[in-house]
Amino acid sequence: MSIRNPEQLKEVLSDPRRLAKAFSRHSYGMLAWVDLFGDKLKSIKDLDNKLVVTKVIADNAKHAKLFSDRARELGETPETYKPPEIGQRIYDILDTYDDIFDDFAYAWGSLIHFSALLSL
């Protein structure tokens, strides 16, 4: 996957205020995954799958804390972040999925995109 306008993105993220907002956004997103998978945990009957999901929940919570702490260090208040309507709609749609595999497939795509951002 390639990032459109990588130079523009680098410029935006070199501004501490904008970077703080990006960290707040990522903290929000990580916590959204925690809530999404946490709500579905009791519906997972297979113990091996349940262990995988609990690890994903724990990792996302840990990463949300890291992003939140970094945003706060840069002067942002991450818990006040409000996503754009389309951003929240994505999580609302995922909440309607009945198959945890569909949720994980979407999460995997999100991680691939995020890893591309980190490679800038």
BELGI-V13223 format. One record per residue. N is the residue number from 0. RES is the residue in three letters. SS is DSSP state (~ for helix, > for strand, _ for the rest). PSI is psi in whole degrees, 0 to 359 (NA if undefined). NEAR is the number of other C-alpha atoms within 12 Angstrom. Layout:
# BELGI-V13223
n:N res:RES ss:SS psi:PSI near:NEAR
n:N res:RES ss:SS psi:PSI near:NEAR
This chain:
# BELGI-V13223
n:0 res:MET ss:_ psi:138 near:14
n:1 res:SER ss:_ psi:152 near:14
n:2 res:ILE ss:_ psi:130 near:18
n:3 res:ARG ss:_ psi:143 near:13
n:4 res:ASN ss:_ psi:52 near:12
n:5 res:PRO ss:~ psi:325 near:16
n:6 res:GLU ss:~ psi:319 near:13
n:7 res:GLN ss:~ psi:319 near:13
n:8 res:LEU ss:~ psi:317 near:20
n:9 res:LYS ss:~ psi:319 near:19
n:10 res:GLU ss:~ psi:315 near:15
n:11 res:VAL ss:~ psi:315 near:17
n:12 res:LEU ss:~ psi:352 near:20
n:13 res:SER ss:_ psi:349 near:16
n:14 res:ASP ss:_ psi:116 near:15
n:15 res:PRO ss:~ psi:325 near:20
n:16 res:ARG ss:~ psi:317 near:21
n:17 res:ARG ss:~ psi:322 near:20
n:18 res:LEU ss:~ psi:319 near:27
n:19 res:ALA ss:~ psi:319 near:28
n:20 res:LYS ss:~ psi:321 near:32
n:21 res:ALA ss:~ psi:318 near:32
n:22 res:PHE ss:~ psi:320 near:33
n:23 res:SER ss:~ psi:318 near:35
n:24 res:ARG ss:~ psi:317 near:30
n:25 res:HIS ss:~ psi:325 near:36
n:26 res:SER ss:~ psi:315 near:35
n:27 res:TYR ss:~ psi:312 near:34
n:28 res:GLY ss:~ psi:317 near:35
n:29 res:MET ss:~ psi:318 near:32
n:30 res:LEU ss:~ psi:329 near:31
n:31 res:ALA ss:~ psi:320 near:29
n:32 res:TRP ss:~ psi:319 near:39
n:33 res:VAL ss:~ psi:311 near:31
n:34 res:ASP ss:~ psi:317 near:25
n:35 res:LEU ss:~ psi:308 near:33
n:36 res:PHE ss:~ psi:325 near:40
n:37 res:GLY ss:~ psi:318 near:25
n:38 res:ASP ss:~ psi:333 near:21
n:39 res:LYS ss:~ psi:356 near:27
n:40 res:LEU ss:~ psi:317 near:27
n:41 res:LYS ss:~ psi:343 near:17
n:42 res:SER ss:~ psi:351 near:16
n:43 res:ILE ss:_ psi:115 near:21
n:44 res:LYS ss:_ psi:327 near:13
n:45 res:ASP ss:_ psi:124 near:13
n:46 res:LEU ss:~ psi:320 near:13
n:47 res:ASP ss:~ psi:316 near:11
n:48 res:ASN ss:~ psi:322 near:20
n:49 res:LYS ss:~ psi:320 near:20
n:50 res:LEU ss:~ psi:319 near:17
n:51 res:VAL ss:~ psi:313 near:19
n:52 res:VAL ss:~ psi:320 near:32
n:53 res:THR ss:~ psi:326 near:25
n:54 res:LYS ss:~ psi:318 near:18
n:55 res:VAL ss:~ psi:317 near:29
n:56 res:ILE ss:~ psi:312 near:28
n:57 res:ALA ss:~ psi:316 near:21
n:58 res:ASP ss:~ psi:318 near:19
n:59 res:ASN ss:~ psi:321 near:30
n:60 res:ALA ss:~ psi:318 near:27
n:61 res:LYS ss:~ psi:315 near:20
n:62 res:HIS ss:~ psi:323 near:25
n:63 res:ALA ss:~ psi:318 near:30
n:64 res:LYS ss:~ psi:318 near:25
n:65 res:LEU ss:~ psi:313 near:22
n:66 res:PHE ss:~ psi:318 near:31
n:67 res:SER ss:~ psi:314 near:34
n:68 res:ASP ss:~ psi:317 near:22
n:69 res:ARG ss:~ psi:318 near:26
n:70 res:ALA ss:~ psi:317 near:30
n:71 res:ARG ss:~ psi:319 near:25
n:72 res:GLU ss:~ psi:330 near:19
n:73 res:LEU ss:_ psi:9 near:21
n:74 res:GLY ss:_ psi:7 near:18
n:75 res:GLU ss:_ psi:156 near:25
n:76 res:THR ss:_ psi:90 near:24
n:77 res:PRO ss:~ psi:329 near:31
n:78 res:GLU ss:~ psi:349 near:23
n:79 res:THR ss:~ psi:0 near:15
n:80 res:TYR ss:_ psi:133 near:24
n:81 res:LYS ss:_ psi:121 near:19
n:82 res:PRO ss:_ psi:158 near:22
n:83 res:PRO ss:_ psi:157 near:13
n:84 res:GLU ss:~ psi:317 near:10
n:85 res:ILE ss:~ psi:326 near:11
n:86 res:GLY ss:~ psi:316 near:18
n:87 res:GLN ss:~ psi:325 near:19
n:88 res:ARG ss:~ psi:325 near:14
n:89 res:ILE ss:~ psi:313 near:22
n:90 res:TYR ss:~ psi:325 near:28
n:91 res:ASP ss:~ psi:320 near:17
n:92 res:ILE ss:~ psi:315 near:16
n:93 res:LEU ss:~ psi:328 near:27
n:94 res:ASP ss:~ psi:337 near:24
n:95 res:THR ss:_ psi:350 near:17
n:96 res:TYR ss:_ psi:137 near:20
n:97 res:ASP ss:_ psi:341 near:18
n:98 res:ASP ss:_ psi:120 near:17
n:99 res:ILE ss:~ psi:332 near:28
n:100 res:PHE ss:~ psi:320 near:18
n:101 res:ASP ss:~ psi:319 near:17
n:102 res:ASP ss:~ psi:315 near:29
n:103 res:PHE ss:~ psi:325 near:24
n:104 res:ALA ss:~ psi:317 near:15
n:105 res:TYR ss:~ psi:317 near:22
n:106 res:ALA ss:~ psi:320 near:28
n:107 res:TRP ss:~ psi:315 near:16
n:108 res:GLY ss:~ psi:320 near:15
n:109 res:SER ss:~ psi:319 near:21
n:110 res:LEU ss:~ psi:322 near:21
n:111 res:ILE ss:~ psi:315 near:17
n:112 res:HIS ss:~ psi:315 near:18
n:113 res:PHE ss:~ psi:321 near:20
n:114 res:SER ss:~ psi:327 near:15
n:115 res:ALA ss:~ psi:322 near:17
n:116 res:LEU ss:~ psi:321 near:22
n:117 res:LEU ss:~ psi:338 near:15
n:118 res:SER ss:_ psi:359 near:14
n:119 res:LEU ss:_ psi:NA near:20
